[in-house]
Every structure is written in C-alpha cells, then in structure tokens.
Amino acid sequence: MFHLECIVCGEKYGAEELVYVCHRCGELLDVKYNYNEIRGRLSKVDLRSRSLSVWRYRELLPILDDSKIVSLKEGGTKLHHCQRLGEKLGLKRLYVKTEGDNPTGSFKDRGMTVGITKALEYGMKAVMCASTGNTSASLAAYAAKAGILCLVIIPSGKIAFGKLAQAVAYGAKIIQIKG
C-alpha cells in the first residue's frame, strides 16, 4: 500500500526496507501511498466505527504489522469552540484542539506512536533523541510502553532537571555530552 521514494531523484524503496536517505543521491525520502488500493480497503463507515485516535487512520500510516502497534490512546483530543476569538478574526466557527490532553501533554505523541511502532517493526531494541522537552518525554513514554530502552542526549551542565523530569520518570537514560 506504500513505498518510500526519494524527493529529488525518484529512487524507490520497499516499505519493509530500513532506509534513512536515498542511496543514489543522499536526499530525503517520502512515503508514497497507493490511494486506489487504500480506497478499496477503507470506507467512511469503517472510519466512523473506529475510536478517535491516530490509529483510526491506520491504512494511511506507514505500518506493516498491526501486532506491533504501541499506543497510549493518543489523539482524539477535544475541540473547543472559540466564539469570541472567531468573531474578532471574522470567522463564523473557530475551534481549537486541546493537545495537552494527549498522554504526555503534547502533540508529539501523535507521531511518536507511529515512530515507536515502526521501530518495533524493524526490531529495534533502543531509541534515542536529543531533546530536553516534549520530544524526550514522548519518546520515553512510548519506549517504556514498548519495553525498549530510551536514551536522551543533552548538553552537559546546561539543562535544569525539571525539564527532563517526565522523560526520567518514564525510565529514559540521560546522557550528557559537551556541546
């Protein structure tokens, strides 16, 4: 239903291949979907019957093995009608999402559920990021749920522990480096 394709030269890679950049030209890859195939497998009735989460749109995510899905019930955050602000902006209907309702309090959870699921598909035993904020917290939470190691790289001596508290609480190993 999908493959990876270089954004510059068009080189194609199979969905199961672990490729970070194009082997031919070194550029970034994009996920390309076969929407005709997806259309045949997914209907509006299917979507309406599914819970409000990122995984509601499973067929549009680059995942091959549903048994590997790692979820903390992210997505499905509330919409709030902002009537007065909408009026000030000349909009009849303005709604805002409350992304703080996600498991780690960040929109980062929406992507991390897919990222960690993909890591499990590739057989990864550890994940790593360089972050002192929402990314490290989200990565640590999903890695903990998946049962894999999470490493967070930070510059030595420059970060208040409070910024890393959530990642540490989820079991991330913090590595300080010069820089």
URZINOR-V643672 format. One record per residue. N is the residue number from 1. RES is the residue in one small letter. PSI is psi in whole degrees, 0 to 359 (none if undefined). Layout:
n-><N | N>
res-><RES | RES>
psi-><PSI | PSI>
//
This chain:
n-><1 | 2 | 3 | 4 | 5 | 6 | 7 | 8 | 9 | 10 | 11 | 12 | 13 | 14 | 15 | 16 | 17 | 18 | 19 | 20 | 21 | 22 | 23 | 24 | 25 | 26 | 27 | 28 | 29 | 30 | 31 | 32 | 33 | 34 | 35 | 36 | 37 | 38 | 39 | 40 | 41 | 42 | 43 | 44 | 45 | 46 | 47 | 48 | 49 | 50 | 51 | 52 | 53 | 54 | 55 | 56 | 57 | 58 | 59 | 60 | 61 | 62 | 63 | 64 | 65 | 66 | 67 | 68 | 69 | 70 | 71 | 72 | 73 | 74 | 75 | 76 | 77 | 78 | 79 | 80 | 81 | 82 | 83 | 84 | 85 | 86 | 87 | 88 | 89 | 90 | 91 | 92 | 93 | 94 | 95 | 96 | 97 | 98 | 99 | 100 | 101 | 102 | 103 | 104 | 105 | 106 | 107 | 108 | 109 | 110 | 111 | 112 | 113 | 114 | 115 | 116 | 117 | 118 | 119 | 120 | 121 | 122 | 123 | 124 | 125 | 126 | 127 | 128 | 129 | 130 | 131 | 132 | 133 | 134 | 135 | 136 | 137 | 138 | 139 | 140 | 141 | 142 | 143 | 144 | 145 | 146 | 147 | 148 | 149 | 150 | 151 | 152 | 153 | 154 | 155 | 156 | 157 | 158 | 159 | 160 | 161 | 162 | 163 | 164 | 165 | 166 | 167 | 168 | 169 | 170 | 171 | 172 | 173 | 174 | 175 | 176 | 177 | 178 | 179>
res-><m | f | h | l | e | c | i | v | c | g | e | k | y | g | a | e | e | l | v | y | v | c | h | r | c | g | e | l | l | d | v | k | y | n | y | n | e | i | r | g | r | l | s | k | v | d | l | r | s | r | s | l | s | v | w | r | y | r | e | l | l | p | i | l | d | d | s | k | i | v | s | l | k | e | g | g | t | k | l | h | h | c | q | r | l | g | e | k | l | g | l | k | r | l | y | v | k | t | e | g | d | n | p | t | g | s | f | k | d | r | g | m | t | v | g | i | t | k | a | l | e | y | g | m | k | a | v | m | c | a | s | t | g | n | t | s | a | s | l | a | a | y | a | a | k | a | g | i | l | c | l | v | i | i | p | s | g | k | i | a | f | g | k | l | a | q | a | v | a | y | g | a | k | i | i | q | i | k | g>
psi-><344 | 164 | 170 | 144 | 136 | 135 | 348 | 302 | 349 | 4 | 137 | 147 | 145 | 154 | 333 | 352 | 139 | 95 | 131 | 322 | 164 | 130 | 335 | 312 | 354 | 5 | 175 | 158 | 151 | 151 | 128 | 129 | 152 | 91 | 332 | 318 | 317 | 317 | 325 | 341 | 346 | 131 | 168 | 326 | 317 | 310 | 316 | 332 | 350 | 155 | 157 | 97 | 173 | 322 | 355 | 328 | 35 | 316 | 344 | 13 | 145 | 59 | 138 | 330 | 103 | 335 | 346 | 357 | 129 | 115 | 143 | 25 | 44 | 162 | 187 | 25 | 157 | 150 | 134 | 128 | 125 | 75 | 309 | 316 | 319 | 317 | 317 | 329 | 359 | 27 | 135 | 320 | 115 | 126 | 146 | 148 | 149 | 81 | 343 | 348 | 354 | 161 | 319 | 10 | 19 | 151 | 344 | 335 | 329 | 317 | 328 | 326 | 320 | 317 | 314 | 323 | 316 | 321 | 318 | 321 | 323 | 0 | 20 | 142 | 351 | 155 | 160 | 149 | 164 | 100 | 148 | 14 | 228 | 326 | 314 | 322 | 315 | 314 | 316 | 318 | 313 | 326 | 319 | 315 | 323 | 346 | 29 | 160 | 141 | 126 | 135 | 122 | 130 | 156 | 136 | 138 | 9 | 2 | 131 | 137 | 325 | 329 | 338 | 0 | 317 | 316 | 317 | 319 | 328 | 0 | 11 | 145 | 125 | 129 | 120 | 135 | 157 | 137 | none>
//
